C-alpha cells in the first residue's frame, strides 16, 4: 500500500476417469508442443481433465498424471504467484495525493471484475474451456498492467484495476475448481496458494528495493509485471490448448445434472441454491479480506503507529507474506490429517493469538514476528475451504460451485480493505487492529455453519458409484 509513501520518505531524506466415447470423438485432436504422442496415449487411459468427475476414489485426477497435467498445474501455480504480486503492491497514496478513502477505491474497483467473473466462469468454460480461461485471465490483467504502468489520471487507474479483478477472479475460480477434486487436494492446493504467498513475499522485496535503492518511481514496478504476465499467458495458453469448450462439455456427459442444469448457466444456478456454496464463499470473502487488509495497510501502520523506518516497514509486509506462504505449504499436510472443519477452527484460534501479539506488544521486532505467525495461520484458510467445498458439492457443480466460491471469495480483497480505508480516514490507521480481530471472529461464526465432512471424499462415494453405473450402462449400449 505504501510504495509511493516509501518513495516519498526516501526522497525527503536523501524512499473422472476418461470417457472412452469422448476420446472416440477426437475432441482433443489439436496438439501443442507440450503434448507428445506418448502423453496422448497416456491420456487415453487416465483422466485428462482435472475437473472431470472421478469414477471412484482410486481414479481421481492427479496433478502429475497424465504428464501434461504437470504443465497445467505449474501454469496455475504461476497464475497464483502473479496474483500475490498484484495484491501485495499498490503504492499510490502519496503520488496521487488522495485521501485514505479515495485511495481505497483501488481496493474496491476490482470487485466489479470479480463479480463478473463469478457469473461468467461457467459460461466461459462451456464455450471456450480452460483454454479460454488461460487466455482471458492473463490477457485482461496484462491490459490492466500496461495502463497502470503509464500512471494515468486516477479515475482511469480505477477502471484498470477492474480489468485486473476480472482476470484474477476468472483464473482463481478456474484453477481452484481444477485442483479441488484432485487426489491429495489439500497438499496441491497448499502449494497453489503457497505460490500466491510467494508472490506476496517477492513483490514487496523487489519493489521496495527498486524504490529505496534504485530510486525508481512506484509505477516502474508494473513494467516488470507486464513482462512476467506476458510470459505466463503464452505458457498457460500452450498448456491448456487442448482444453477447449467441446472437451469440457464432453467431460460432463456422465455427471448427474440437476433438474434445470444446462449449458447456459443452470449448473451455476443449481450451485447457488446449495448452502455449502454460500457458506464457503462468505467464509473466503472474509478470509481474503483479512489477508489483503493486513498486507495493504501493515506498511502504513508500521510507519505511523510503530514508527519504523521505511525499509523495516516494508519488511513487515514481507514477514506477513512469508508466513502466509509457509503456512499454506506446511499446514497443507496437516489439514487432511485432522479434517478441514476442525483444522480451520484450530487455525482461527491460533490466528487470534498471533494477532493479539502483533497488536498489543509495541516492540517492533515482536510485532513483526506476530504478523508473520498471523500470516502462517491465515494461510491455510483458502485451500482448506476449497477442498471442503469439493467434498461437499456434487462433481458436476465443481466448476460452477467451487469456481463461484473462489471468485466470490476473492472479492474480499476489494470490499473489506475499502472499508478499512474508510475507517482509517475517520479514526486513524490504528483501527486496523480491532477490525481484523472482529473479522477473525466473524469468520469462525460462518465456518461453524458448514455441514460435517466426515466420510466425504471429493465427489462422495455414493456419487462415484452412481457415475460408475452410468458409465457401465453407456458401455453396454455401445456394445449392443
DAWO-V822245 format. One record per residue. N is the residue number from 1. PSI is psi as a letter, one per 40 degrees, with the letter a starting at -180 (999 if undefined). BURIAL is I if it has 9 or more other C-alpha atoms within 8 Angstrom, else O. Layout:
n:N psi:PSI burial:BURIAL
n:N psi:PSI burial:BURIAL
This chain:
n:1 psi:d burial:I
n:2 psi:f burial:I
n:3 psi:d burial:I
n:4 psi:d burial:I
n:5 psi:d burial:I
n:6 psi:d burial:I
n:7 psi:d burial:I
n:8 psi:d burial:I
n:9 psi:d burial:I
n:10 psi:d burial:I
n:11 psi:d burial:O
n:12 psi:e burial:O
n:13 psi:e burial:O
n:14 psi:999 burial:O
n:15 psi:999 burial:I
n:16 psi:i burial:I
n:17 psi:i burial:I
n:18 psi:i burial:I
n:19 psi:h burial:O
n:20 psi:d burial:O
n:21 psi:d burial:O
n:22 psi:d burial:I
n:23 psi:d burial:I
n:24 psi:d burial:O
n:25 psi:e burial:O
n:26 psi:f burial:O
n:27 psi:d burial:I
n:28 psi:f burial:I
n:29 psi:d burial:O
n:30 psi:h burial:O
n:31 psi:i burial:I
n:32 psi:i burial:I
n:33 psi:d burial:O
n:34 psi:e burial:I
n:35 psi:h burial:I
n:36 psi:i burial:I
n:37 psi:d burial:O
n:38 psi:d burial:O
n:39 psi:d burial:I
n:40 psi:d burial:I
n:41 psi:d burial:O
n:42 psi:d burial:I
n:43 psi:d burial:I
n:44 psi:e burial:I
n:45 psi:e burial:O
n:46 psi:i burial:I
n:47 psi:h burial:I
n:48 psi:d burial:I
n:49 psi:h burial:I
n:50 psi:d burial:I
n:51 psi:e burial:I
n:52 psi:i burial:I
n:53 psi:h burial:I
n:54 psi:i burial:I
n:55 psi:d burial:I
n:56 psi:i burial:I
n:57 psi:d burial:I
n:58 psi:e burial:O
n:59 psi:f burial:I
n:60 psi:i burial:I
n:61 psi:i burial:I
n:62 psi:i burial:I
n:63 psi:d burial:I
n:64 psi:e burial:O
n:65 psi:h burial:I
n:66 psi:i burial:I
n:67 psi:d burial:O
n:68 psi:d burial:I
n:69 psi:d burial:I
n:70 psi:d burial:I
n:71 psi:d burial:I
n:72 psi:d burial:I
n:73 psi:d burial:I
n:74 psi:d burial:O
n:75 psi:d burial:I
n:76 psi:d burial:I
n:77 psi:d burial:I
n:78 psi:d burial:I
n:79 psi:d burial:I
n:80 psi:d burial:I
n:81 psi:d burial:I
n:82 psi:d burial:I
n:83 psi:d burial:I
n:84 psi:d burial:I
n:85 psi:d burial:I
n:86 psi:d burial:I
n:87 psi:d burial:I
n:88 psi:e burial:I
n:89 psi:h burial:I
n:90 psi:c burial:I
n:91 psi:f burial:I
n:92 psi:e burial:I
n:93 psi:d burial:I
n:94 psi:d burial:I
n:95 psi:d burial:O
n:96 psi:e burial:O
n:97 psi:f burial:O
n:98 psi:i burial:O
n:99 psi:i burial:O
n:100 psi:d burial:I
n:101 psi:d burial:I
n:102 psi:d burial:O
n:103 psi:d burial:I
n:104 psi:e burial:I
n:105 psi:d burial:I
n:106 psi:d burial:I
n:107 psi:d burial:I
n:108 psi:d burial:I
n:109 psi:d burial:I
n:110 psi:e burial:I
n:111 psi:d burial:I
n:112 psi:d burial:I
n:113 psi:d burial:I
n:114 psi:d burial:I
n:115 psi:d burial:I
n:116 psi:d burial:I
n:117 psi:d burial:I
n:118 psi:d burial:I
n:119 psi:d burial:I
n:120 psi:e burial:O
n:121 psi:d burial:I
n:122 psi:d burial:I
n:123 psi:d burial:I
n:124 psi:d burial:I
n:125 psi:d burial:I
n:126 psi:d burial:I
n:127 psi:d burial:I
n:128 psi:e burial:I
n:129 psi:a burial:I
n:130 psi:d burial:I
n:131 psi:d burial:I
n:132 psi:d burial:I
n:133 psi:d burial:I
n:134 psi:d burial:I
n:135 psi:d burial:I
n:136 psi:d burial:I
n:137 psi:c burial:I
n:138 psi:d burial:I
n:139 psi:d burial:I
n:140 psi:d burial:I
n:141 psi:d burial:I
n:142 psi:d burial:I
n:143 psi:d burial:I
n:144 psi:d burial:I
n:145 psi:d burial:I
n:146 psi:d burial:I
n:147 psi:d burial:I
n:148 psi:d burial:I
n:149 psi:d burial:I
n:150 psi:e burial:O
n:151 psi:g burial:O
n:152 psi:a burial:O
n:153 psi:i burial:O
n:154 psi:d burial:O
n:155 psi:d burial:O
n:156 psi:d burial:O
n:157 psi:d burial:I
n:158 psi:d burial:I
n:159 psi:d burial:I
n:160 psi:d burial:I
n:161 psi:d burial:I
n:162 psi:d burial:I
n:163 psi:d burial:I
n:164 psi:d burial:I
n:165 psi:d burial:I
n:166 psi:d burial:I
n:167 psi:d burial:I
n:168 psi:d burial:I
n:169 psi:d burial:I
n:170 psi:d burial:I
n:171 psi:d burial:I
n:172 psi:d burial:I
n:173 psi:d burial:I
n:174 psi:d burial:I
n:175 psi:d burial:I
n:176 psi:d burial:I
n:177 psi:d burial:I
n:178 psi:d burial:I
n:179 psi:d burial:I
n:180 psi:d burial:I
n:181 psi:e burial:I
n:182 psi:i burial:I
n:183 psi:i burial:O
n:184 psi:f burial:O
n:185 psi:d burial:I
n:186 psi:d burial:I
n:187 psi:d burial:I
n:188 psi:d burial:I
n:189 psi:d burial:I
n:190 psi:d burial:I
n:191 psi:d burial:I
n:192 psi:d burial:I
n:193 psi:e burial:I
n:194 psi:d burial:I
n:195 psi:d burial:I
n:196 psi:d burial:I
n:197 psi:d burial:I
n:198 psi:d burial:I
n:199 psi:d burial:I
n:200 psi:d burial:I
n:201 psi:d burial:I
n:202 psi:d burial:I
n:203 psi:d burial:I
n:204 psi:d burial:I
n:205 psi:d burial:I
n:206 psi:d burial:O
n:207 psi:d burial:I
n:208 psi:d burial:I
n:209 psi:d burial:I
n:210 psi:d burial:I
n:211 psi:d burial:I
n:212 psi:d burial:I
n:213 psi:d burial:O
n:214 psi:e burial:O
n:215 psi:f burial:I
n:216 psi:i burial:O
n:217 psi:i burial:O
n:218 psi:d burial:I
n:219 psi:e burial:I
n:220 psi:d burial:I
n:221 psi:d burial:I
n:222 psi:e burial:I
n:223 psi:d burial:I
n:224 psi:d burial:O
n:225 psi:d burial:I
n:226 psi:d burial:I
n:227 psi:d burial:O
n:228 psi:d burial:I
n:229 psi:d burial:I
n:230 psi:d burial:I
n:231 psi:d burial:O
n:232 psi:d burial:I
n:233 psi:d burial:I
n:234 psi:d burial:O
n:235 psi:d burial:I
n:236 psi:d burial:I
n:237 psi:d burial:I
n:238 psi:d burial:I
n:239 psi:d burial:I
n:240 psi:e burial:I
n:241 psi:d burial:I
n:242 psi:e burial:I
n:243 psi:g burial:I
n:244 psi:a burial:I
n:245 psi:d burial:I
n:246 psi:d burial:I
n:247 psi:d burial:I
n:248 psi:d burial:I
n:249 psi:d burial:I
n:250 psi:d burial:O
n:251 psi:e burial:I
n:252 psi:e burial:I
n:253 psi:d burial:O
n:254 psi:e burial:O
n:255 psi:i burial:I
n:256 psi:h burial:O
n:257 psi:i burial:O
n:258 psi:i burial:O
n:259 psi:d burial:O
n:260 psi:e burial:O
n:261 psi:i burial:I
n:262 psi:i burial:O
n:263 psi:d burial:O
n:264 psi:e burial:O
n:265 psi:e burial:I
n:266 psi:d burial:I
n:267 psi:d burial:I
n:268 psi:d burial:I
n:269 psi:d burial:I
n:270 psi:d burial:I
n:271 psi:d burial:I
n:272 psi:e burial:I
n:273 psi:e burial:O
n:274 psi:h burial:O
n:275 psi:d burial:O
n:276 psi:d burial:I
n:277 psi:d burial:I
n:278 psi:d burial:I
n:279 psi:d burial:I
n:280 psi:d burial:I
n:281 psi:d burial:I
n:282 psi:d burial:I
n:283 psi:d burial:I
n:284 psi:d burial:I
n:285 psi:d burial:I
n:286 psi:d burial:I
n:287 psi:d burial:I
n:288 psi:d burial:I
n:289 psi:d burial:I
n:290 psi:d burial:I
n:291 psi:d burial:I
n:292 psi:d burial:I
n:293 psi:d burial:I
n:294 psi:d burial:I
n:295 psi:d burial:I
n:296 psi:d burial:I
n:297 psi:e burial:I
n:298 psi:d burial:I
n:299 psi:d burial:I
n:300 psi:d burial:I
n:301 psi:d burial:I
n:302 psi:d burial:I
n:303 psi:d burial:I
n:304 psi:d burial:I
n:305 psi:d burial:O
n:306 psi:e burial:I
n:307 psi:f burial:O
n:308 psi:i burial:I
n:309 psi:i burial:O
n:310 psi:d burial:I
n:311 psi:d burial:O
n:312 psi:d burial:O
n:313 psi:d burial:I
n:314 psi:d burial:I
n:315 psi:d burial:I
n:316 psi:d burial:I
n:317 psi:d burial:I
n:318 psi:d burial:I
n:319 psi:d burial:I
n:320 psi:d burial:I
n:321 psi:d burial:I
n:322 psi:d burial:I
n:323 psi:d burial:I
n:324 psi:d burial:I
n:325 psi:d burial:I
n:326 psi:d burial:I
n:327 psi:d burial:I
n:328 psi:d burial:I
n:329 psi:d burial:I
n:330 psi:d burial:I
n:331 psi:e burial:I
n:332 psi:d burial:I
n:333 psi:e burial:I
n:334 psi:d burial:O
n:335 psi:d burial:I
n:336 psi:e burial:I
n:337 psi:d burial:O
n:338 psi:e burial:O
n:339 psi:i burial:I
n:340 psi:d burial:I
n:341 psi:d burial:I
n:342 psi:d burial:O
n:343 psi:d burial:I
n:344 psi:d burial:I
n:345 psi:d burial:I
n:346 psi:d burial:O
n:347 psi:d burial:I
n:348 psi:d burial:I
n:349 psi:d burial:O
n:350 psi:d burial:I
n:351 psi:d burial:I
n:352 psi:d burial:I
n:353 psi:d burial:O
n:354 psi:d burial:I
n:355 psi:d burial:I
n:356 psi:d burial:I
n:357 psi:d burial:I
n:358 psi:d burial:I
n:359 psi:d burial:I
n:360 psi:e burial:O
n:361 psi:h burial:I
n:362 psi:e burial:O
n:363 psi:h burial:O
n:364 psi:d burial:I
n:365 psi:d burial:O
n:366 psi:d burial:I
n:367 psi:d burial:I
n:368 psi:d burial:I
n:369 psi:d burial:I
n:370 psi:d burial:I
n:371 psi:d burial:I
n:372 psi:d burial:I
n:373 psi:d burial:I
n:374 psi:d burial:I
n:375 psi:d burial:I
n:376 psi:d burial:I
n:377 psi:d burial:I
n:378 psi:d burial:I
n:379 psi:d burial:I
n:380 psi:e burial:I
n:381 psi:d burial:I
n:382 psi:d burial:I
n:383 psi:d burial:I
n:384 psi:d burial:I
n:385 psi:d burial:I
n:386 psi:d burial:I
n:387 psi:d burial:I
n:388 psi:d burial:I
n:389 psi:d burial:I
n:390 psi:d burial:I
n:391 psi:d burial:I
n:392 psi:d burial:I
n:393 psi:i burial:I
n:394 psi:i burial:I
n:395 psi:d burial:I
n:396 psi:e burial:I
n:397 psi:e burial:I
n:398 psi:d burial:I
n:399 psi:d burial:I
n:400 psi:d burial:I
n:401 psi:d burial:I
n:402 psi:d burial:I
n:403 psi:d burial:I
n:404 psi:d burial:I
n:405 psi:d burial:I
n:406 psi:d burial:I
n:407 psi:d burial:I
n:408 psi:d burial:I
n:409 psi:d burial:I
n:410 psi:d burial:I
n:411 psi:e burial:I
n:412 psi:d burial:I
n:413 psi:e burial:I
n:414 psi:d burial:I
n:415 psi:d burial:I
n:416 psi:d burial:I
n:417 psi:d burial:I
n:418 psi:d burial:I
n:419 psi:d burial:I
n:420 psi:d burial:I
n:421 psi:d burial:I
n:422 psi:d burial:I
n:423 psi:d burial:I
n:424 psi:d burial:I
n:425 psi:d burial:I
n:426 psi:d burial:O
n:427 psi:e burial:O
n:428 psi:i burial:O
n:429 psi:e burial:I
n:430 psi:e burial:I
n:431 psi:e burial:I
n:432 psi:d burial:I
n:433 psi:d burial:I
n:434 psi:d burial:O
n:435 psi:d burial:I
n:436 psi:d burial:I
n:437 psi:d burial:I
n:438 psi:d burial:O
n:439 psi:d burial:I
n:440 psi:d burial:I
n:441 psi:d burial:O
n:442 psi:d burial:I
n:443 psi:d burial:I
n:444 psi:d burial:I
n:445 psi:d burial:O
n:446 psi:d burial:I
n:447 psi:d burial:I
n:448 psi:e burial:O
n:449 psi:e burial:O
n:450 psi:h burial:I
n:451 psi:i burial:O
n:452 psi:i burial:O
n:453 psi:e burial:I
n:454 psi:h burial:O
n:455 psi:f burial:O
n:456 psi:g burial:I
n:457 psi:i burial:O
n:458 psi:h burial:I
n:459 psi:e burial:I
n:460 psi:i burial:I
n:461 psi:d burial:I
n:462 psi:d burial:O
n:463 psi:d burial:I
n:464 psi:d burial:I
n:465 psi:d burial:I
n:466 psi:d burial:O
n:467 psi:d burial:I
n:468 psi:d burial:I
n:469 psi:d burial:O
n:470 psi:d burial:I
n:471 psi:d burial:I
n:472 psi:d burial:O
n:473 psi:d burial:O
n:474 psi:d burial:O
n:475 psi:d burial:O
n:476 psi:d burial:O
n:477 psi:d burial:O
n:478 psi:d burial:O
n:479 psi:d burial:O
n:480 psi:999 burial:O
